[in-house]
Amino acid sequence: MIDHIVLVKFGETTTEEQLQEVVQRFKALKGRLSGIVDLQAGINFSDKNQGYQIVLSVRFENQEALQAYGPNPDHQAVAAYIREVGRVDSIVVDIEL
C-alpha cells in the first residue's frame, strides 16, 4: 500500500466556494481511477497549517497505481482547476506501508 498526501496552498483571492469545489473534485476521483483503496479530501482547519488550506490523502494499492494517477486525464483536470483558482504551492508526501 502507498499513502499519497498532498497539501495545497492558495492565494488570497481564492474563495471559500472555490476551495469547496477543489475538495469535491478531489473526492470525485475515487470512483474514476483504478487502484485507489481510499481517498479523503478536506479543508484544513488547524491553526498550525502554515497557509495550506486543502489536504488530500489517497491510499493506493501499489506504486504502479500511484504512477498511473499522475498523468491520468481526470487527475490532470483537477490539477488544472487548482492552478486556475490560485494555487500558490503544494507539498506532496508518498510513503509505503
C-alpha positions in Angstrom: 0.0 0.0 0.0 1.0 3.6 -0.7 -0.2 6.7 1.0 -0.1 9.8 -1.1 -0.6 13.0 0.9 -0.9 16.5 -0.7 -1.2 19.9 1.0 -2.2 22.8 -1.2 -1.9 26.5 -0.6 -3.9 29.1 -2.4 -3.7 32.8 -2.9 -5.7 35.4 -1.1 -8.2 35.7 -4.0 -9.3 32.1 -3.8 -12.8 31.9 -2.4 -14.3 29.5 0.1 -16.6 28.2 -2.7 -13.6 27.5 -4.9 -11.9 25.6 -2.0 -15.1 23.5 -1.6 -15.1 22.8 -5.3 -11.5 21.6 -5.2 -12.4 19.2 -2.4 -15.4 17.9 -4.3 -13.3 17.4 -7.5 -10.7 15.5 -5.5 -13.4 13.3 -3.9 -14.9 12.5 -7.3 -11.6 10.9 -8.4 -12.1 8.0 -6.1 -14.8 6.4 -8.4 -12.9 7.2 -11.6 -9.4 5.8 -11.1 -8.4 2.3 -10.5 -6.0 1.3 -7.8 -7.4 3.7 -5.2 -8.2 1.9 -1.9 -9.3 5.1 -0.1 -9.5 8.8 -0.7 -10.1 11.7 1.7 -10.0 15.4 1.0 -11.0 18.4 3.0 -10.3 21.9 4.1 -7.6 22.2 6.8 -8.8 23.9 9.9 -5.6 23.6 12.0 -4.1 26.8 13.3 -0.7 25.3 12.5 -1.4 24.9 8.8 1.2 27.4 7.6 -1.3 28.6 5.0 -2.0 25.2 3.4 -5.8 25.1 3.0 -6.6 21.8 1.3 -5.5 18.3 2.3 -5.7 15.2 0.0 -4.9 11.8 1.3 -5.1 8.9 -1.2 -4.3 5.2 -0.4 -3.2 3.3 -3.5 -2.9 -0.5 -3.9 0.7 -0.2 -5.0 3.3 2.1 -6.6 2.0 1.3 -10.1 -1.4 2.7 -9.2 0.3 5.9 -7.9 2.4 6.2 -11.0 -0.8 5.9 -13.2 -2.6 8.5 -11.1 -0.3 11.5 -12.0 -0.8 11.5 -15.8 -4.5 10.4 -15.7 -6.7 12.9 -17.5 -9.2 13.1 -14.7 -6.4 13.9 -12.2 -4.9 16.4 -14.7 -8.3 18.2 -15.0 -8.4 18.7 -11.2 -4.8 19.9 -11.2 -5.7 22.4 -13.9 -8.6 23.7 -11.9 -6.4 24.1 -8.8 -4.0 26.2 -10.8 -6.9 28.2 -12.3 -8.3 29.2 -8.9 -5.0 30.4 -7.5 -2.7 27.6 -6.3 0.4 29.1 -4.8 2.3 26.0 -3.6 1.8 22.3 -2.7 3.6 19.7 -0.7 3.5 16.0 -1.7 4.5 13.1 0.5 4.4 9.4 -0.5 5.0 6.6 1.9 4.9 2.9 1.6 3.0 1.0 4.2 
